Amino acid sequence: MSTRALRERKPLIRSARLWVPVSLGVILLALVGVGFAGAQVAERGFAAKDELELAIPLAKQAQKQVLAGDQEGATATIAQLRTHSAAARELTDDPSWRSFEWVPVLGANLQAVRVTAASVDDLVDGVVEPATTLSLEALKPVGGAIDLVALTGLSETVDGVADTIGRVSGELDTIDREPLIGPVRDGVDQLDEAVGELEPMIEPAQQALAVLPGALGADGPRNYLVLFQNLAEARGTGGNPAALLLVNVTDGRITIGRQASSTDFRNGRPEPIIALDPETEALYGDKIGRYMMDVTLTPDFPETSEIIRAFWAESFGDQVDGVVSFDPVALGYLLGATGPVGLATGEKLTADNAAGMVLNDVYFRYEDPEDQDAFFAAAAGSVFGALMSGSADTDALVTALTRAIDEGRLMYVPSDEAEADLIDGARIAGTLPVDDREASVVGVYVNDITQGKMDYYVQLDVAAATDACTVDRGTAPTFTTTATLANTVQPDQVDGLADYIATGKYFPRGHISTDLVLYGPIGSTFQQATVDGRAVSATPLTHLGRPAVKVNVRNVPASAHTVEATFTGEAGAEYGPSRFGTRRSCGRRTSPSTSRAAPKPAKPPTPARRLTPADAG
C-alpha cells in the first residue's frame, strides 16, 4: 500500500499561490497604516494589520496540513484563519473608514486597502477553504466505475471557487491605480497578479468537470477506441497501431467491449478508405489510407483518428465517440502507479520491464503473430483491470498521465464538439500549433519503412536552433532542425535477432531504413537539407500550414547518420521563443534522448508458455 493510502482525501489544488493573497494583504496594510488620516481610521487600520499578521502563520500551517493529508487539522486552522481575515475586512469596511475615501489622494489609497482586505477575506472563504475539500479521489474508479454523483459535487465546488476568483478579480479591477502611493500600488498589483495566476489554474479544471459526466456515459453509452502504438516500428505520432481496444463507458462504468489487431482490417486496398487531405497524400503517400498500420504516419492525430474510425466502422460497425492513443512507455508510467500486474504467462509486467517486454521480448518468445497479438491483448487486459480496480495511488496516477501527455505519448480526439473545443491546442490533442504567437515550433518525425521491429534498437537525438532572437528586423531569421539516427545493433548480433524483428524482407537483416520528415515554422521557407554535412536533393511540400521535407536514411548495423534541414522565416515577422517538443530557447536546444533501451543480447530470452485465446480475454 502507498505511504499516502491512509489519507481520506488528496487535494486537487496544492499550489502555494492559494496562500499568497493572505500574505500580500498583510504587506499592504502594514505599508499603508503609516499614512492614515484620523485617529479612528488609523486605529482601525493598525488593528486590521494586526489581524492579518496573525493570519500569516495560520495560512502556512493550513498549507502544511493540506499537503500532509490532515484534513481535520486543516479545517480547524482555516476556521481560525477565516476569523482573522473577516475581522480585517470588518475593520476596513465601516462608515468612518469610507468617510475618508472622498479625500484626494488619501481616499483612493483607503479604498484600495478596503477592497484588498475584502478580497483577502473572500479568497480565504471562497478559495482557500474549499481547496481543502477538493480531491481527485472522485475521479478514481472503484469496482470498475467512477461515481458520477461525487464528480458532480466536485464540479460544483470548483464552480464556486471559479466564481469567487472571478468576483475578486472584478473588484480589483475597480481600483484606480493612478493616485495610489507606491507601496499600495505595488501591493494591489501583486495581489491582482496572484489572483490572475489562479484563473488559468481553475478554468481548465472547471471546463473539464463540466464535460466529464457526459464523457463518462451520464447521457448515454460512450465508446472509445484505444490505439496502442508500437514504437519498435516507428510512425509519425509514435508507432504501428497494431493493437486496439474498444472501451465502453456507461453511467461511469468502464468495460472493454472489443479487442482487435491489424489483421482484422482490410489492408492493401486499391484506394484509400476515405478521401485523404491532398497535402497529406503528397507527403506520406496514399498508403496512409490503404493500410491500417500506416494511419499514424502523419503527426496530426485528428487526421489519424478520422482514418482509423473509417477502418473500424468498416470492420466492426461500432459507434466511436473518441480515439485515444497510448504507447508502451506510457504504459510503464501507469504501472508505476498501479504496481506490477500478473500475466497469464506467470510473469509480472512492471514499470521497469513494460517497454522492453512489449516492444522487444515478445518477438523472441512468440514467432506466430497470432500469439504475439494474444500476448498484447492479455497484457492490456491485465493493466486495464488494475486501473479499474481503484488500487492505484491517485497522485502517482495523475503524475503518470500528465507525463504521458507532456511527452506526446497520450493523445485524445473526441467526437463531441464541446469536448474538442476544450482541448483545442492542448498537447493531448496531438496537433501542431496553427501560428507562431506562443512559440516557433519545428518538428522531426520518424517513419520506419524497414517492415520489422528494428526501431527498438534505434538511438535518436534531435536538436533545434534559431537566430530569431538576435537578427535585425530587416533580416530573415533561420531555423534549423537536426536529427541523428544510430543503429545500435552490432554486426555480430544480427544473426541472433528474432525473425519478426529483422525480417530481411525489403532490406538485409539488421539494416534500418527510415523516412525522416522535418517541419519548419509556420510561414517559413525550406532552404536545404544535408545528410552528414553533404547537401541532398529534397523536395519541400506544404503540410499543416508548414514547409516539410522528407529525407530517407539507411543505417547498417553500428552506424549513425545526421540529417539537418534549414528553414528561413520572414524578415520583420514576430516569432515566439523557439520550441522543440516541450522546450523553448533562443539559440540551440537539444532534446532528451529518445532511445528506447540498449540492444538486447543476440540470444532470445527464456521461452514463455504459449498463450491461448482465453488468455486474451
N, C-alpha and C positions, 0 to 999 in steps of 0.2 A: 504494500500500500504506500502511496506517496506520502511524504512528510507533511503535505498540506491537506491530506484527506480528511482530517478531523474538523476542518473548517466548515461551518454551516453555509456560508456564502463567500464568494470571492468577488471583489469589487470589479465593476466594469470600467470605471474611470478611476485611475490611480495616480494621475499626474499631479505634481506639486503645484501646477498652475491653479488648481482649485483653491489653494490656500493663499495665493499671492494677494488677492484683494484685501484680506484682513490686515496683513502687514502694511500694505500701502495706505490704508485708512489711518493707521496709527501715525505713519510718517507725515501724512497730510496735516492732521490736526495738531501734531506737535509743532510743525513749522508755522502754521497759521496762528496759533494761540498767542504768540508774542504781539501781534498787531491788532488785537481786538479793541474795539471802542466800546466803552460802557462796562462798568464793573460786573453787572449781572451776566451780560453776554460773555465776558471774559471768564467769569467763574464757571459758566456752563461749558465753555469751550475747553477749559482745563479738565473739567470733570469728564467730558466726553473723551478727551485724550487718555485720561486715566483708565476709563472703561475699556477702550480698545487696546491699551497696553496690557491689560490683564488678559485680553483675548489671545495675544500672541502665543504664550506658552500652551494655552489650551488648544489652539489650532495645530501646533506642532505635535502635541500629544495625541490628538484625534487622528492626525495623519498616520502616525506610527501604529496606532491601534487598528486603523482600517487596513493597512498593508499587512499587519500581522494576523488578520482574520478575527480580531477581538471585537465583534460587532456590539456586544453588550457594553463593553467599556467605551467604545467609540460613541455609542448613543448617549451614554451618561455625560461624557465630556462635551459633546456637541450641545447638549442641553444647557450646560454652563456657558459655553461659548455664545449661544444664542441670547442668553440673558444679558451679557455684556454688550453685544452688538445692538440689541434692541434698546438698551439704556442710552448708548451713544446716539442712536437715532432720535430718541425722545428728547434728549438734551439739546439737540441742534434743530429741532423742528417745533418750537413753541412760538407764541406770538411775539415775545420780546426779542427773540433771535431774528425772526422775519422782519421786525420793525426796523432793523438796521440795514436790511438788504436794499433799501432805496438810496442809501448814502453812496455818492460817487466813489468809485474805486473800491472802497471797503465793502460795499454791499455786494458787488459781484463776487468777491472772494468769500464772503459769508455764505452766499447762495451756493457757490461751488462746494464749500465744505459740507453744507446741509445735504446736497444731492449725493455727495460722495459717501457720507455716513449712512444715508438711506440705502445706497447701492450696496455697501458692505453688508448691511443687515439683510437685504433681500437675497444676496448671494449665499449668506450663511443659511438662511431659512429655505431658499428655493433651489440651491445647487449643492452646497456642501453636505447638508443633512441627507437629502435624497441619494447622494453619491454613496453613502454607506449601505444603502439597501439594493443598489444595482448589482446584479450578479449574472455572470454568464451561465450559471447553472440552469437557467431557464432554457438555454439553447442546447442543453445536453440531452441526448436520447436516454430514456430509461425504459428498459424492456423493449427496445426497438421502436420507441415512439417519442416524439417531442411534445410536451404539454403545451397546447396552443392557448389554454387559459392563462397559464403562467407567462407565456410570451406576450399576450395582450396586456397583462398587468405591467410587464417590463416596458412595453411600448408607451403606456400611459404615463409612467414615471418619467421616462425620457422626454416625452412631450412637455410635461410640466417643467422640467429643467430647461428645455429649449425656450419655453415661453418666458421664464424668469430672465434668462440671458438676453433675450430679445428686448424685454421691457427695460432692463438695466441699461442696455446699450442705447436705447432710445432716450432715456433720462440723461445719460451722459452727453448725448448729442445736443441737448438743450443748453448746455453750459457755454457761455460766450467766453472763449479763451483769451481774447484780445486784452481785456482790462486786468487779467489776473497777474498777481505778482509771481516772480519766477518760481519759487518753491511750490506754490499752489498749482500753477500751470503744469509744472513737471509731474506733480503727484497725480493730477487729473489725467494727464496724458498716459502715465504708467498704468493707472487703473483701467483706462479705456483700452490700452493695448492688451492688458491681461484678459479683459472681457472679450476682446476681438480674437484672442487666441483660443478661447473656449468655443466660440461659434463653429469653426471648422472641425472641432473635435466632436461636437454633439450632432451637427447636421447630418453627417453620413449615417450615424447610428439611428437617428430618428427616421431617416428615409428607409433604411434597411428594415427596421422593425415594422414600418408601415406596410411593406410588401411581403414580408416573410410568411405571415399566416396563409396568404393566397398561394405563395410558392410551395408551402408545405401541405397543400391539399385541403385547406379550410373551405374553399369554394367548389371543390370537386377534385377528383384524382389528377395527379400530375405524373408524367413520365419523363425521366431524364436519361439521356443517352451518354454513357461514360466511355471515353476512349482512353485506353492505356497505351501511351506512345512508347515504343521500344527504341531506346536511344542507341542500341547496338546497330541499328540500321537508320542512320540519321535522316531527318527531314527538316524542312524549314521551321516548323514550330516544335520540333522535338525528334520524333522518330516515326517509324512504321506503326500505324494504329491497328495492329493485327488482333487485339483482344478488346472486346466490347461488352458492356453491361447495360441493360435497360433497368433502371431503378424506378419503382413506383412509390409515390408518396400520397397517402390518403389520410386526412384528418391527423396529420403529424406522424403517422405510422409509415416506416420506410422498409421496403422489401425489394429483393432482386426479382424482377419479372422475367428476364430472359438473358442468356449469355450467348455470345456469338464470336466467331473468328473470321478472318479474312476469306476463308474458303467458303463461307456461307453466302457470298455475294457473286454476282455475275461480273467477272473481271475479264479484261481483254476484249471488251465490247468494241464494235467498229466505230461507234460515235459516242461522245460524252453523254452521260446520263442526263445532264441538263445543259442548257446553253451557258457557256463559260464567258467570263469577262475577257474581251479580246486582248487586253494588255496582259492578263494572267496567262492566257494561252500562248501568246507570243513569247513570253519569258520562260514558262515552265512546260510548254507543250500540252497537247490535249490529253495526255495520259493522266493528268490530274483528275479528269472526269471519266476516264475509261477503266481505271484500276482503283479499287477501294483503298489499296495500300499506299496510293500516292496522293490522297486528298490533302495531306498535310505538307505538301511541297511549298505552298505559299506561307509567308509569315503572317498573313491576315487570317486570324482564326474565324471570324464571322463568315468568310468565304469558304473555309474548310467545313464549317458547320452546315452551310447550305447544301454543299455537295453530299456530305455524309448522310444528311436527312433523306435525300433522294434515294441513295443506295439502301438505306434502312427501310424506307417506305415500300420500295420495290420488292424487297426480300421478305419483309415481315408484316408490313401494313400498319404497324403501331403508330399511334399519335406520339410525337416527340415535342415536349414543351420546353426543352433546353438541352444544350450539348455541353458536356464537361470534358476537359482534357486533363490527364494526370500522367505522371511518369514514375518509374521505379525509384528514382532518387527521392522524390516527394513521398513515396510510399515508406521509405526508410524514416523520413521525418515523422510520419504518423505513428510508426511503430515505436518511436521514442516516447510517444505519449501513451500508447496503449500497453506497451510492454510486448515481449515476444508472443507470437501466436503459433500454435501447433499445426503441422501439416499432416496430410494423410500418409505421407511417407515416414512419419515418425520423427521428422526433423522439426526444428523451430525456425521460423522466419523472424529476424531481429532487425533492429535499426542498423546494425553493423553489416549484416550479410545480405540484406534485401536486394540492393542493386546488383551485387555480384552474382547472387543466385539466379535472379530473374533475367539478367542481361547476358549471362555467360555460362554459368554452371549447368543450367538446364539443357543446353545443347550437347554437352558432353554426356549427360545422363540418359537422354532420350533421343534416339535417332529419328523416330517417327514423328512428323509434325502433329499428328492427332494426339500423341502422348504429351507433346510439348503444350498443346492447347489445353489439354486436361489439367496439366500442372498449373498453368496460368489461371485457369478457372478455379481450381481448388485453392490456390493462394489468395485470389481475390475474394473468394467466399469466406475464407478464414479471417482475413483482415476486416472485411465488412462486418462479420459477426462480432469481432472485438469492438469495433467502433459503435455498433448499435447497442451493445450491452451496457454502455454508460460507464464502463470501468476506467476509461481514460482520464488522466489528470487534465482538468479543463484548461488551466493556464498553459500547460505544455502543448495541448492540442491546438489552442489558438496560436501559440508561437509557431508551431509546425506549419499550420495553414498559412499564416502570414508570410513565413519564409518561402513557402512554395509559390505563393502569389508573386512576391517580390522578384523571385528568380525566373518567373515565366513558366513554372512547372505546373501550375494550376490555372486553367482558363475556363471561362464560362460565357456562353452566349444564350440568353433566354429568348423565348418567342414573344413573351408579354412585353408590350411597348413600354409600360411604366417601369418594369424591371430593367429593360435595356437602357432607358434614359438614366436610370440610377447609376449604372456602372459605365456610362459612356465616357471614354477617355481614360478610364482606370486601367491599371496594369492587368487586372483579371480579365478584361475584355479581349485581350490578345490582339490589339491593334497598334499601329504606329500613329504618332501624333499627326494631325492634319495641318499643323502650322508650326512655326519656329518661335512662337512667343515665349514659351516657358523654357525651351531647350532646343538646341540644334541637334537633332538625333540622326545618327548614322547607323548602319546595320551591316552585319556579316552573317549570312545564313548558309547552313551546310546541308547539302542533299547528296546522299550516297547513291551511286549508280553501279556499285560492285555486284549487288544482289547477293548479300550474305549478311553476316552479323559481325563484321570486322571492325566496326566503329567503336566497339568496346576497347580496342587497343589503340585508339587514336588519341594523341595529345594535341589539344587545340588551344592556342593562345592568341588573343586579339587585342588590338590597341587602336585608339583614335587620337588624332592630333588636329589642331587648328590654330591659325593665327588671327582669327576673327576678333580677338580682344585687343590686338596690338596694331593692326594695319590702319592706315589713314582711311577716312571715309570715302575718299575717291579711289581707293584700291580694292579690287575684288579679293575677299578672303579665300583661303584654301582650306579644304577639309580632306584629311587622309585617313583611310581605314586600312588596317594591316591584319592579316591572319597568317599564322604559322601552323601548319599541319605536320605532325610527325607520326609515322607508323612505328610503334614501339615493339612490334614483334621482331625477334631476331631470326636470322636465316635458319638457324638450327632448331627453331621451334615450329616452323611451318608444318612439317610432317605430322606433328602431334596435335594440330588443330582439328576440332570436330568438323566433319564434312558439311554440316549445316552452317557453320561459322565461315569457313573458307570453301565455298562451293566450287571455285575454279570454273564456273560456267561461262563467264564472259572475259575473265582476266585470270592470269596464272594465280594459283593458290598463294595466299599471303599478300597479294597486291591489293591496294585500296584505291579506287577511283572516286573522286569527289567533285561535284559541281559546287563551287563557292559562288554565292550571289551577294554582291556588295552594293549597298544602297547609300546614296548621298542625301544631304538635307533637302527639304522642300525648296524648290526654286533654284537648285544648283545645277551645274553643268558638268558632265563627265569629261575628264581631260585625258587620263591614260591609266593603264594597268600594267603591272610588272609581275613577273614570277622570278624570284631570286635575283631581283635587280635588273632583269632584262625585260624590255618592253615586249608585250604580246598583243596580238590583234584581238580586240574585244569590241562588240557592237553594243552601244548603250541603248536601253529601252526605257520607256516610262512605265512605272507601276506604282500605284498608291500615291500618285502625285509627286513621285521622286524619280530621279535617274537611277537606273540599276544596270549592273553589268555582270555577266556570268563568265566565270573562268574555271576551266577544268584542271584538276591537279591529280596526278597519279603517283602514289607513294609505294615503292617497293619496300620490302622489309628493312627496318633500321634506317629509314631515310626521312628527310624533312624538307619541306618547301615553304617559302614565304610569298604570299600574294599581297600586293599593295594596289589600292585604287585611289586616285586623286580626283577630287571634285572642286570646282570653284563656285563661290556664291556670287551675289550681285553687289557691285560697288555701291556703298551708301545704304545698303539694306540693314535692318536691325536683326541681329541674331542673338538668341538666348544662349546661355552657357552651354558649351558643347557637352554632349552626354553620350556615353556608350553604355547600353544596358541601363543600370540604375545609378551610374556615377557621372558627375559633372566635372568639367575642367575648362580652363583656358590654357591651352598647351597640349601636352600629351598625357593620355591616361591609358593604362594597361588594365585589361580585365583580369579578374581572378582566373586561375587555371580551370579549364573545363574538362580536364582529363577525368575519365570515369574510374580508373584504377590501374595499377600496374598489370602487365601481362600475366596471365595465368601460366603455370607450368605446361609444358607440351603434353604431359600425360593427363588423361581425364581424371576427374575426382572419383571418389568411391561411388560405385553404382547404387542407385536407389531403387526401391521396388517399383514395379510397373503400376501406373495409375489406371484406374478404370473409370468409365463414365459416371459411376455412382459417386466417386470421389469429387468430381467436379460440381456436384450438387451442393 
